[in-house]
């Protein structure tokens, strides 16, 4: 009788398990205190209209944070998502401005995102180059390409294209519905699929995973492609909401927001651990922090300092929390 490899054991979904995981999230307590503090300070933070605004603003972050978290769990990262977001929005906006059907415009953007992700994946997963160096270089290269192809701001994409950012589905904003579906898909992928278990195994010990018969290149390569597609989709959503895209500024700093949400949400930068629940809390934390500081009329540079501090705190939490539980 053989003993199953613990790296490949199937996670179990249950109500008690979900509640237990929720209780193990220290960010939940921090988020609760912060929300109460902002409401007491502003008197309007918990107003339904403001909460809907937070959810809508955080939706694009959630769409990219989920596949980015899976990538980090597998031991990689993608710092080019901000530039890919800009490229996706520009491609979709340009196609819509040329009179193309919105579905064609969105499809073109997703293809562009997939190409960026595939380049990252090939260089990192098949050639063994550093994901940090490759995606940092792609951040600059893709931004430069976007500015070369679209030197002027784009706007006026038409009512059909605006549906993605402005429509409501059962009373809920379309971007929020998209983000919820991405979060659900990510959670089910990790919990119920062999590939989800492979993601953890690769992040824990790449060589052990390879010796267990796992293709340690194909899975993270696919995650790079999915992350690129998600970033492009986020760019389409932003372009739809704003009805404009600027190559030089769209998505600027977005990669740091994604990384902050992932790390604050408890995903270890060294790979091998993390959860979609934690990512959701990280996204909500950043959304509430930015909204609350804006309501309090805090200057932009202080908001940037707060986000940077959150990134450092998230990295520290991801490093020390597992050791505190040993």
N, C-alpha and C positions, 0 to 999 in steps of 0.2 A: 504493500500500500504506500503510495507516494503522497508527500505533503505538498499542497498547492503553494506556488510562489506567492509570498505576501504582496509583491509588487503588482501582481496581476489579479489579485482577489477582487471579486465584484463588489462595489459599494452597495449598501442597502439603503433604500429610501423608506422612511417611516416618519410619522408625525413626531414621535418622541426623539428620533434622531435629528430631525430638523430643528426642534426646540432646543435640543442640547447644543447643536452647532450655533444657534442664535445666541445662547447664553455664553458661549466661548468667544464672542465677538466683543472685545473691549471698546471698539469703535462705536457700538450701539449706545453705550452709556454716554460717551463723549458727544455723539450726535444729539441725543436727547437733551443734555444739558445746554448745548449750544442753541438748539431750537428754542428752548424755553427762555434763554437769556436774550436772544434776538427779539422774541415776541414781547417780553417785558420792556425791552428798550425801545421798540418801535411801535408797539400796539397794533401792528398790521401784518406781522410776519406770517401768522397762521390764518390770515384771511383766505378763503377759497381761491380768489382770483390770483393772489400771490403764489399760492401753492401750485396752481396750474401753470403759472409762469416758470416756476422752478423746474417742474417736471418737463416742460417743453424745452427749456434751455439745456437741461441735463441729458436729454434724449440722445443727441448726437454724440456726446461723450460716452454714454453707455454702449452705443452701437459699436464703437471702436474699442472700448475698454475690455469687452468680453473676449474677442479673439486675441487681443494683445495680452490679456491675462493668461490665456491658454499657451501662448507663445512663451511667456516668461516661465510658466510652470514647467515647460519642456526644456528650459535652459537657454532660451534665446530671448531677444528683444528687438523691437522695431522702432527706431527713432525717426523714421521718415514719414510717419502717418500725417503730420501736419502739412507737409508739402504735397503728399498724395491727396489729401482732402482738397487742397487748392486746385490741383490738376483735375480731379474728378468734377468739381463744381464748374471749372472753366470749360471742360469738354462738353458737359451736359448743357451749360448755358449757351455755348456757341452753336451747338447743334439745334437747340430749341430756337435760337435767334435766326437760324437759317430756314426755319419753317418745318423742321423735322417733327415727326410725331414724338410726344413726350416719352413714350416707351423706348423709341430709338435713341433719344438723347440720353436717357438714364442708362440704357444698355451700353452705349459708347463710353460713358463715364466708368461703368463697372469694368469694362474690358481694359481701360487705361489703368485702373487700380490693380487689376489682376496682373498686368504686365510688370508693373513696379514690384509687386509682391513676388512674382516669379523670379525676377532678377535677383532680389534679395535672397530668396530661397536657394537658388542655384549656387550663388557665391558662398553662402553660409553653410548650407547643408551638404552640398556635393563637392565643393572645393575646400571646405573647412576653414574659411576665412572668419575673422572675428565679426560677430553680429554687430557689436558696438561700432567698430570702424566702418563696416560696410553700410549700415543704415544711417550712420552719421554723414557719410559721404553722399548717400542717396538723398538725404534731407536737402543738402545744398544743390545737388545735381538736378533733382526733380523741380525744385523751386526755380532754378535757372532756366530749365526747359519750359516751364509754364510761362515765365516772363518773356522768353524768346518767342513762343508761339502766340501769346496773347498779351502784347505790350500795353494795350489800352483796357480800361475797366469794361466789363460787359454788364449789360442790364436790359430790362424789358423783355423777359422771356415768355410772356403770354400767360393767359389764365389757365390753360391746360397744364403747363409745367408748374404753376403755383399750387396746384391741388395737393401735391405731396407735402408741402410745408404748412398749408392752411386748412386742409380738410379735417373734418371730425368724423370719427367712426364710433358709432354708439355713444356719442357725446364726448369722446376722448380724442384729443389731437392726434393726427396721423403719426407724427414723429414719436409720440409716446407709445403708441400701439406697436410701431416698428421696434422700438427699443425693448418693449416687454417681450416681444417674440424672440428677439436676439438673446435676451437674458434667459428665457425659458429653454431655447435651443441649446445654449451653452451649458446650462445645468443638467439637462437630460443627456447631452453628449458625454459629460464627465461621469455621470452616475450610471449610465446604462449601456454604454458601448465599449467594445474592446479597444477601439482607438482612444477613447477617453482614458482608459487605464494605462495605455501605452504612453500617453502624454506624461503622466506622473512618473512612470517607470524610467523614461528617458531623462527626465529632470533629476531624478534621484541618483541614477548611476547609468550613464550612457553605455559604458562597456558591458555592464551586467545585463542591461536591456538587450544589447546586440547579441550576447551569448544566449539569451533566452529566446531568440528567434524573432525579435522585433526589428522591423525595418526602421532604423534610427535616423534615416534621412528623409524618407517619404512623408512621415507624419508631420515633422516640423516644416518641411517644404510646403505641404498643403496649408498649414497654419499661416505661413508667410503670405501665401496667395489670398487666403480668406481675409487676413488682416488688411491687405491692400484693397480688396473689394469693399470691405467695411468702411475703410477710410474714404474711398471714393463715394460711397453711398452717403456718408456723413456730409461730404462736400456738396452733393446734390441736394440734400435736405436743407443745408444752410443757404445755398443759392436760391432754392425755392422759397424759403422764408423771407430772405432779404431782397429777392428779385435783382440781385447784383453780385458780382464777384470781382475781386481785384487780385491779380496774380501775386503782387508783392506782399500783401498783408493777410489775405485769407488763410486761416489756419495757422497763423504765426503763433508759436508757443503752444500749439495744441498737443504736440507730442509730450510736453512736460505735464500738461493737465492729465493726459491719459496715464502716464507713468505714475503720477502722484495718486490718482484714483486706485490704480492697481496695487501700489505698495501700501498705501494707507489701508486698503481693504484686506491686507494680510497676506498677499502673495509674496513669497520669498524670491528676492532677486536672484538668488543662487539656484532656483528651480526646485521642483519636486513637491511643492506644497502650495495650497491656496484653494479658494472656493468662489463660486459665482455669487453666493450670498455676500461674501466679503467685498467683492467688486461692486455690487449694488450699493452697499453701505458707503464705500469709498466715493462712488459717483454722487450719491446724495449728500455726503459730507461736503464735497467741493461745491456742489450746486447751492446748498444752504449757506455755506461760508461766503461765497461771492455775492449772493443775493442779500444776505443780512448786512454785509459791509456796505453794499451799495445803498440800501435803505437808510443806513446811518450816515451817508454822505462821506464815507472814508475815502481819502484820496487814492488814486489808482496805484501810486507807488507803494502805499501801505498794503493794498490788496495783493500786489505782487509779492511783497515780503511775506505776507501771511501764507500764500500758496507755496512759496519756496520753503518756508518753515514746515509746512505740512508735508512736503516731499521728504525733508530730512527726518521728520518724526516718523513718517511711514517706513522709511528705510531702517530706522532704529528699531521700530516695533517688529518689523519682519525679521530682524537679526536676533533680537533679544528674547522675543516672546517664546519661540520654541525651546530655548535653553532654560527659561524660567519654569517650564512645565516638566522638565526631565527629573 
